Amino acid sequence: MKKLFFAVLALLILCNWQTKKSMDKSSGQELSFYKWAQTPPMGWNSWDCYGPTVVEAEVKANADYMAKNLKEFGWQYIVIDIRWYVENDKSGGYNQTDPKYVIDEYGRYLPAMNRFPSSANGKGFKPIADYIQSKGLKFGIHMMRGIPLIAVNRNTPILGTNIKAQDIYTPEGQCRWLKDNYTVDSKKEGAQAYYNSLFQLYASWGLDFVKVDDLAGHLPEIEMVRKAIDNCGRPIVLSISPGPAKLDQAEFLKKNANMWRTVGDFWDNWPQLKPQFTVCANWAPHTGAGHFPDADMLPLGKIGIRAERGAPRMTGFNRDEQYSVMSLFAIFRSPLMFGGNLPDNDEFTLSLLTNKEVLNVNQHSINNKQLFRNVDLIAWTADDPETGDKFLALFNATDSPGTAEISVDFLQIGLKGTHLVTDLWSGKKLGSISNRFSAKINRHGAGLYRIH
């Protein structure tokens, strides 16, 4: 009996050890959704180039490009952003004067058929999802928190219940910048059923990723979305937008989402990039497998085509600033959602997205943190869990012209003696360096290195 007892005890200890990382210590519930985004999601989102106006042909063109040029480097999500359910939206903002919404009999938005013709005959986004997934990619959409005003006005029924739209809504907490929806009151009967009905529909389309907007800070609705995804029978990555999320809610967010925005909308200018260094440093301790603070999209390449903000343009970041964006997002381990129209990429933009060593830092490094900040000269470090090598990122965030020399003593990163250093952006071996590494970094620029 003793042998049997100890065998059972050993088995229980082993099972507990294997599941410990995916357990919510406060509730004991397994956080299975962590398995759906073990590394930061990488993909394309239509927002920066098309705002609320993207159409089916443009989505497919970006999927085609990704499958041909980026999939082998780990890029996989194709995400249709905001207001895919409005037939007559516009660039440079939103049509809130006379929007023509498309909803079903249960108060759920459907794709506008004039923009997404394959959605005809009740097919929804399934044909587009099938097309994207046939290329080995994954499909995502944007949604707004809450229930449509038009559903409340029509008092549509909630699928599978005797409850109606007017029974679950509240005008309190309505989104300030887009008046499509009302808040769903989590305390009212039928509230969870409505969110469940949404994700039943999305699961039937084959959804892999959802970006839920105006959700940051609305904890009851975050919990309802989480439950609805868990009950829909399909693994769907949950991205919470827009932000900034609150640091004191980090543990809650980690237990309910795969990624959450740490800032408002991030666009292609230095005044918005510079604060990212502080924000990322604050959030870095909360990055982990299955849950990633999100520094927002990469406004690179050709953006502004019919966007909510700005005219058609190649990104306003110069090349040094683009290296800074990619280096910071890599070593912070932010999700990478590219905002430019992929078919318009030039060679330089493509090179940013296909550097295997840089992407490896983003996908697989650990112990990521800001090492120091001397005014606006910044160093970050991380570890390679496979080799024990160190990654080092150096940033010159000063506004003074010219270059600045940034030095790191090997003792600061737990090393001694002589080590080989490789420049990850150029691929150059910089030789064996003893005790201290220094590099001259351009204004607003960055360097990213492996120390062997």
C-alpha positions in Angstrom: 0.0 0.0 0.0 2.9 2.3 0.8 4.3 1.9 -2.7 0.9 2.7 -4.2 0.4 5.7 -2.0 3.8 7.2 -3.0 3.2 6.4 -6.7 -0.1 8.3 -6.6 1.5 11.1 -4.7 4.3 11.4 -7.2 1.8 11.4 -10.1 -0.2 14.2 -8.5 2.9 16.3 -8.0 3.9 15.7 -11.6 0.5 16.8 -12.9 0.5 19.8 -10.7 4.0 20.8 -12.0 2.9 20.4 -15.6 -0.1 22.6 -15.2 1.2 25.2 -12.7 2.1 27.7 -15.4 -1.4 27.7 -16.9 -3.3 27.9 -13.6 -5.0 31.0 -12.0 -3.7 30.7 -8.5 -6.6 32.6 -7.1 -9.4 30.5 -8.7 -7.7 27.2 -9.6 -9.1 27.4 -13.1 -6.8 26.4 -15.9 -6.1 29.4 -18.3 -6.3 27.3 -21.4 -6.4 30.4 -23.6 -2.7 30.9 -22.8 -2.0 28.1 -25.2 -3.4 30.1 -28.1 -0.7 32.7 -28.2 2.4 31.2 -26.6 4.4 33.9 -28.5 3.5 37.4 -29.4 0.9 37.3 -32.3 2.3 38.6 -35.7 0.0 39.8 -38.4 -1.5 42.5 -40.6 -4.4 44.8 -39.6 -6.3 47.0 -42.1 -6.6 50.0 -39.8 -3.5 52.1 -40.6 -4.0 52.0 -44.3 -7.8 51.6 -44.8 -9.4 52.8 -41.5 -13.1 51.8 -41.6 -13.3 51.3 -45.4 -11.3 48.2 -46.3 -13.0 45.9 -48.9 -12.7 42.2 -49.6 -10.2 42.5 -52.5 -7.8 44.5 -50.4 -8.0 41.9 -47.5 -7.2 39.1 -50.0 -4.4 41.0 -51.6 -2.7 41.4 -48.2 -3.3 37.8 -47.4 -1.7 36.8 -50.7 1.4 38.9 -50.0 1.7 37.5 -46.5 1.4 33.9 -47.6 4.1 34.5 -50.3 6.6 36.7 -48.5 6.0 36.6 -44.7 4.5 33.4 -43.6 7.8 31.5 -43.4 9.0 34.2 -40.9 6.1 33.6 -38.5 3.5 36.2 -39.7 0.1 34.7 -39.8 -2.9 36.8 -38.8 -5.0 38.8 -41.3 -7.3 41.2 -39.3 -10.2 43.2 -40.7 -10.5 46.3 -38.5 -13.4 48.5 -37.5 -16.9 48.9 -39.0 -16.9 46.1 -41.5 -20.7 46.2 -40.9 -21.2 49.7 -42.3 -22.0 50.0 -46.0 -21.2 53.7 -46.4 -18.3 54.6 -44.1 -15.6 57.1 -45.1 -11.9 57.9 -44.6 -10.7 60.7 -42.4 -13.0 59.7 -39.5 -16.3 57.8 -39.3 -19.7 58.3 -40.9 -21.8 58.9 -37.9 -24.3 61.0 -39.8 -26.2 58.4 -41.7 -24.4 55.0 -41.4 -26.1 52.1 -43.0 -25.6 49.2 -40.6 -26.0 45.5 -41.4 -27.3 43.3 -38.5 -29.1 40.0 -38.3 -32.4 39.2 -36.5 -30.5 38.7 -33.2 -28.9 42.1 -33.1 -25.5 40.9 -34.4 -23.5 42.8 -37.0 -22.9 41.2 -40.3 -20.4 42.1 -43.0 -21.6 44.8 -45.5 -22.1 42.9 -48.7 -21.2 45.8 -51.0 -17.7 45.7 -49.4 -17.5 41.9 -48.8 -19.5 40.3 -51.6 -18.6 36.7 -50.6 -20.7 37.3 -47.4 -23.9 37.1 -49.4 -26.6 34.6 -48.6 -25.9 34.6 -44.9 -22.3 33.3 -45.3 -20.8 36.1 -43.2 -17.0 36.1 -43.1 -16.7 32.3 -43.5 -15.6 32.5 -47.2 -12.9 35.0 -46.4 -11.8 33.0 -43.4 -11.7 29.9 -45.6 -9.6 31.8 -48.2 -7.1 33.0 -45.6 -6.8 29.7 -43.8 -6.3 27.8 -47.1 -3.0 29.8 -47.3 -1.9 28.6 -43.9 -2.8 31.9 -42.3 -5.3 32.9 -39.6 -8.3 35.2 -39.7 -9.3 38.0 -37.3 -11.8 40.8 -37.0 -12.4 43.9 -34.9 -15.5 44.4 -32.8 -16.9 47.1 -30.6 -17.7 46.5 -27.0 -21.5 46.4 -26.4 -24.7 45.9 -28.3 -25.7 48.0 -31.4 -28.0 51.0 -30.9 -29.9 49.8 -33.9 -30.5 46.4 -32.1 -31.8 48.2 -29.0 -34.0 50.5 -31.1 -35.5 47.4 -32.9 -35.5 45.5 -29.6 -34.2 42.4 -31.3 -34.3 39.1 -29.4 -31.2 37.5 -27.8 -30.5 34.2 -29.4 -31.7 31.2 -27.4 -33.5 33.3 -24.7 -36.7 35.1 -24.1 -34.7 38.3 -23.4 -34.5 41.2 -25.8 -31.9 43.9 -26.5 -33.7 46.6 -24.4 -33.4 44.2 -21.4 -29.6 44.1 -21.3 -28.3 47.5 -22.4 -27.4 50.6 -20.5 -26.4 54.0 -22.0 -23.9 54.5 -19.1 -20.3 54.1 -20.2 -21.1 54.4 -23.9 -18.0 54.8 -26.1 -17.1 58.5 -26.4 -15.7 58.5 -29.9 -18.0 56.1 -31.8 -21.7 55.9 -31.0 -22.5 52.6 -32.7 -23.1 50.6 -29.5 -24.5 50.8 -26.0 -22.9 49.1 -23.0 -24.1 45.6 -22.1 -24.9 45.6 -18.4 -23.3 42.4 -16.9 -25.8 42.4 -14.0 -28.8 41.9 -16.3 -30.2 38.6 -17.3 -29.3 37.8 -20.9 -26.1 39.9 -20.9 -23.8 36.9 -21.1 -26.1 35.2 -23.5 -25.7 38.1 -26.0 -21.9 37.9 -25.9 -22.2 34.1 -26.2 -24.3 34.5 -29.3 -21.7 36.8 -30.9 -18.9 34.3 -30.5 -21.1 31.4 -31.6 -21.5 33.3 -34.8 -17.8 34.2 -35.1 -16.8 30.6 -34.3 -19.1 29.5 -37.2 -17.1 31.8 -39.5 -13.9 30.2 -38.4 -12.5 33.2 -36.4 -9.0 32.9 -35.0 -8.4 36.4 -33.5 -10.6 39.2 -32.2 -9.7 42.8 -31.4 -12.3 44.2 -29.0 -12.4 48.0 -29.0 -13.3 50.4 -26.3 -12.9 47.5 -23.8 -9.9 48.6 -21.7 -11.1 49.4 -18.2 -14.5 47.9 -18.6 -13.8 44.8 -16.5 -17.3 43.3 -16.4 -17.5 43.3 -20.2 -13.9 41.9 -20.4 -15.1 39.0 -18.2 -18.2 38.4 -20.4 -16.1 38.4 -23.6 -13.6 35.9 -21.9 -16.5 33.6 -21.0 -18.0 33.8 -24.4 -14.8 32.9 -26.1 -14.2 30.0 -23.7 -17.7 28.7 -24.4 -17.7 29.1 -28.2 -15.7 25.9 -28.9 -13.0 27.6 -30.9 -9.5 29.0 -29.8 -9.7 32.7 -30.5 -6.9 35.1 -29.5 -8.4 38.0 -27.5 -6.9 41.5 -28.0 -8.1 44.3 -25.8 -8.1 47.8 -27.3 -7.4 50.7 -27.3 -5.7 51.6 -24.0 -3.8 52.8 -22.2 -4.5 49.9 -19.9 -3.9 50.5 -16.2 -0.8 48.9 -14.6 -2.7 48.1 -11.5 -5.1 45.9 -13.6 -2.2 43.9 -15.0 -3.0 40.7 -13.1 -6.7 40.9 -14.1 -5.7 41.4 -17.8 -3.3 38.5 -17.7 -6.1 36.2 -16.5 -8.5 37.3 -19.2 -6.7 38.4 -22.4 -3.9 37.3 -24.7 -2.9 40.9 -25.4 -3.9 44.4 -24.3 -3.1 47.9 -25.4 -0.7 49.9 -23.3 -1.2 53.1 -25.3 -3.8 54.9 -27.4 -3.5 54.8 -31.2 0.2 54.8 -32.2 1.0 56.7 -35.4 4.1 57.4 -37.4 5.7 60.3 -35.7 8.6 60.7 -33.1 6.4 62.5 -30.4 4.4 59.3 -30.2 7.3 57.0 -30.4 9.4 58.6 -27.6 6.9 57.9 -24.8 6.8 54.3 -25.8 10.2 53.7 -24.1 8.8 54.6 -20.7 5.5 52.7 -21.3 7.3 49.5 -22.4 9.7 49.6 -19.5 6.8 49.8 -17.1 4.9 46.9 -18.7 7.8 44.6 -19.4 7.5 42.6 -16.1 4.0 41.5 -17.2 5.0 39.8 -20.5 4.7 36.0 -20.6 3.6 33.1 -22.7 -0.1 33.6 -23.6 -0.4 37.2 -22.4 1.4 40.2 -23.9 1.2 43.9 -23.2 0.6 45.4 -26.7 2.4 48.6 -27.8 -0.1 48.9 -30.7 0.3 48.5 -34.4 3.4 49.1 -36.5 2.6 52.2 -38.6 5.2 51.3 -41.3 5.1 50.9 -45.0 2.4 52.5 -47.1 -0.3 53.8 -44.7 -3.1 56.4 -44.8 -4.6 55.1 -48.1 -8.2 55.6 -46.9 -7.3 55.9 -43.2 -9.0 57.5 -40.2 -5.9 59.7 -39.9 -3.6 61.3 -42.5 -3.1 61.3 -46.2 -1.7 58.4 -48.3 2.0 58.1 -47.5 4.9 55.9 -46.8 5.5 56.0 -43.0 6.5 59.3 -41.5 9.3 57.5 -39.5 12.7 57.9 -41.0 14.9 54.8 -41.3 16.6 55.3 -37.9 13.2 55.7 -36.3 11.9 52.5 -38.0 14.8 50.6 -36.6 13.9 52.0 -33.2 10.3 50.9 -33.5 11.2 47.4 -34.5 14.0 47.0 -32.0 11.8 48.2 -29.1 8.8 46.1 -30.1 11.2 43.1 -30.5 12.9 43.3 -27.2 9.7 44.3 -25.3 8.0 41.3 -26.9 5.0 43.4 -28.1 2.6 41.7 -30.5 3.6 42.7 -34.1 0.6 43.9 -36.1 1.8 45.6 -39.3 -0.3 48.5 -40.5 0.9 49.2 -44.0 -0.6 47.9 -47.2 1.6 44.9 -47.7 1.6 44.8 -51.5 3.1 48.4 -51.5 6.1 47.4 -49.4 9.5 48.5 -50.6 12.6 46.5 -50.0 13.6 48.3 -46.8 10.1 47.7 -45.3 10.2 44.1 -46.2 13.7 43.7 -44.7 12.3 44.9 -41.3 9.7 42.2 -41.4 11.9 39.3 -42.5 15.0 39.6 -40.2 14.9 36.2 -38.5 17.3 37.1 -35.7 15.2 40.2 -34.8 12.0 38.3 -34.9 13.5 35.6 -32.8 14.1 38.2 -30.0 10.5 39.1 -30.2 9.2 35.6 -30.2 11.5 33.7 -27.9 13.6 35.8 -25.6 13.0 35.9 -21.9 13.8 38.3 -18.9 13.2 41.3 -21.1 13.8 44.6 -19.3 15.2 48.1 -19.5 18.7 47.9 -18.2 19.2 51.7 -17.8 18.1 55.0 -19.0 20.6 57.9 -18.8 18.4 60.8 -19.8 17.5 59.7 -23.3 20.2 57.1 -23.9 18.6 53.8 -23.2 19.6 50.1 -23.0 17.5 47.0 -22.8 18.5 43.5 -22.3 17.0 40.0 -22.6 18.2 36.4 -22.6 18.1 33.6 -25.2 16.6 30.6 -23.3 18.1 28.1 -25.8 21.8 29.3 -25.7 22.1 31.5 -22.7 23.3 34.3 -25.0 22.4 37.9 -24.1 20.4 40.3 -26.3 21.2 44.0 -26.0 19.2 46.9 -27.5 20.6 50.4 -27.5 18.5 53.5 -28.2 19.4 57.1 -28.8 16.2 58.9 -28.0 17.8 62.3 -27.8 16.7 65.1 -30.1 20.3 66.4 -30.6 21.7 65.9 -34.1 24.5 63.4 -34.8 25.3 60.2 -33.0 25.7 59.3 -29.3 28.0 56.6 -27.9 26.2 54.1 -25.5 28.3 51.7 -23.4 27.4 48.7 -21.4 29.7 47.0 -19.0 29.4 43.2 -19.3 29.0 42.9 -15.6 25.8 44.9 -15.9 24.3 42.0 -17.8 25.8 39.2 -15.8 28.8 38.5 -18.1 32.6 38.5 -17.6 35.6 38.4 -19.9 35.5 38.3 -23.7 32.5 37.6 -25.8 31.6 37.6 -29.5 29.1 40.3 -30.5 26.8 40.2 -33.6 24.8 43.1 -35.0 21.4 41.5 -35.6 20.2 44.1 -38.1 23.2 43.9 -40.4 24.2 40.3 -39.5 27.8 41.5 -39.1 30.1 39.8 -36.6 31.7 42.6 -34.6 34.4 40.4 -33.2 35.5 39.4 -29.7 35.0 42.2 -27.2 36.3 42.3 -23.7 34.5 43.6 -20.6 32.5 46.4 -22.2 30.6 47.0 -25.4 30.1 50.4 -26.9 28.3 51.5 -30.1 27.6 54.8 -31.7 23.8 55.2 -32.3 22.2 57.7 -34.6 19.8 60.3 -33.3 16.4 58.5 -32.9 18.1 55.3 -33.9 18.8 51.9 -32.4 21.1 48.9 -32.4 20.2 45.3 -31.5 22.9 42.8 -30.7 23.5 39.2 -29.7 26.3 38.7 -27.1 27.6 35.1 -27.4 
